[in-house]
Amino acid sequence: MGVIVRTADEFAVAVDAWAQQIKPAVIDAQKEVVQAAFVAMTDIAPRWTGRFVGSINVAAGSPDAAVLPVHPDVESGQIHWPTPPANPYDAKTVEEAMAALGAMQAFEVVYLTDAVPYAGRLDMGYSSQAPQGVTEVSKGIVVSQFAPGYSWRFLADQAAGGIPF
């Protein structure tokens, strides 16, 4: 059922009401895409010491540039490429990564970052574990999972019949 609007002010009020109504669905859709991107990145990421994959961060509003320290076995000279450390760093769990979005607002920019100094080289395929890089391959996986118009269909389903006018 629609709302009859007679003036621009009534139209603005109706649009604002609809926007408020769909915000939870927008947040859910955003989180679903972010989660898929995080999983794709962590699945593809090379894992010699685990520093790169363990430094993949999710943040809303502004990037998180936190980086794990150089692995102690590498820093001390105990191991050298290609011998992996006995206890490499672990990737964050999906739950840990998504917890960073707890206070996220609808339409807020979400960042997936990895600020290790060699991230750019890994993205250019310098690792035999990820010869095609990480970012573009992850993007391709996420795009293939979410067909064009996906979020709009999802939002329309969630918004009690679509735009109320």
N, C-alpha and C positions, 0 to 999 in steps of 0.2 A: 504494500500500500504506500502510496506516495503522500507527500505533504504539498499542499497548494501554497505557493508563495506568490505574493502580489507586489512585493517591493524588493529592491536590492538588499535592504537591511534584513528582511525575512529570509532571503536567499542565503545571505552570509551566515545567519543564525543556523539555518538548516544544514549548510555545509560544515560548519563548526561542530554541530551535534553529531553528524555522521563521522567526521574525522575523529572525534573523541571515542565513538563507538568502535571504530576499527583499530585503534591503537594496539590493543592486546594481540590482535591477529597479525598486525605488521611486525611487532616485536617477535612473535613466534616464527614468522616467515624469515625474518632476518637471522634469528638464532639458528634456524635449520640450515640455512646456506653457510653461515660461519662455521658451524660444526662440520659440515661436509668438507669445507676448505681446510680446516684444521686436520681432519682425519687424512685427507689426501696428502697434505704437506708432510705429516709425520710418517705416513706410509712410504713416501718416496724418499725422504731425507736420508742422506748417507749417515753411517753410524760407525765411524772409527772409534772415537772416544765418547760419542754421544753428546758432545758439547753443542753441535749445531742443532740437532733435533730437540735437545733439552732446553734450548734457548728460543724456541718458537713461542711467541707470546700472542695472546688475544687481548685486545683492549678497546673500550668504547670511548669516543671523544678525542683521545690523543694517543699516539703510539707509545708502546711500552718498550724501551730500549734495554731492558735488563738482559744481561748475558751471564751464563755460567762461567766460572773461572776456568783457566786452562787446566786440563786434567792433571792432577798431582803427579801421576806416573810419567807424563810427558814433560812437565815442568822440571822434575828432578832428573830427567835424562835416563830413567829406568827403561823406558821403551822408546822405540823409533818406528816410523812408518816402515813396513805395513803391519807390524806386530800390534794387535789391539791390546788395550789394558785389560786386566783381569776383571775389573768392575767398572764398565763404562757408565756414563751418566744415563739415566732413563729419560724418556720423553714424558712430558706432563700427560696425565690422563685426560680424557675428554671432559670429565667432570671438573677437574682442576682448571682447565682452560676456559670452559664455559662459565665457571663461577665468576670470572672477571666481568661478565656481562650482567650481573645481578641487578644493577641499577640503571641499565641501559634504557634510553628513551626511544620511542618510535622514530624512525628515520635518522637516528644518530649514526654517524660514520663509525664503522668498526674497523680496526686495524689488526692484521696478522703480520707480525714482524719477526725478524731474526737479525739481530745486530752484531753477530760475531763478525770479526774483521774480514773473514774470508768468505762470507755469504755470497758476495757478488761473483767470485770465481766459481763457487759451487753452482750458482745459477747459470753460469756459462758452460757447464758440463765438465769441469775439471776433475770430478770424482768418477772413478769407474763404477761406483755404486749408483750414481745418478748422472749418466752421460748426457742426458737431455736436459739437465738442470732440474730445478724444483718448482719454481713459481709458474712457469708457462705450462708445464705438465699438470700441475695441480689445478690450474685454471681450466684447462681442457677437461679434466675429470669432472669438476664442479659444473661447468657449462653443460656437459652431456647429461648430468643428473637432473638438471632443472631446465626443462624445455622452455622456449620463449613463451612468455605469458603465464608461467607457473604461478608466480606470486599473486598475479592479478586474479587468477581463478581461485586460488586459496583465499584471498581476501574477500572476494565476492561471496564465497561459501560461508565465510565467517561473519559477514556484515549484515545479517538478517535481511536479506533481500536486496542488497546493493544500495546505491545512492537513494536516499529517501525522498526524492522529488522527481 
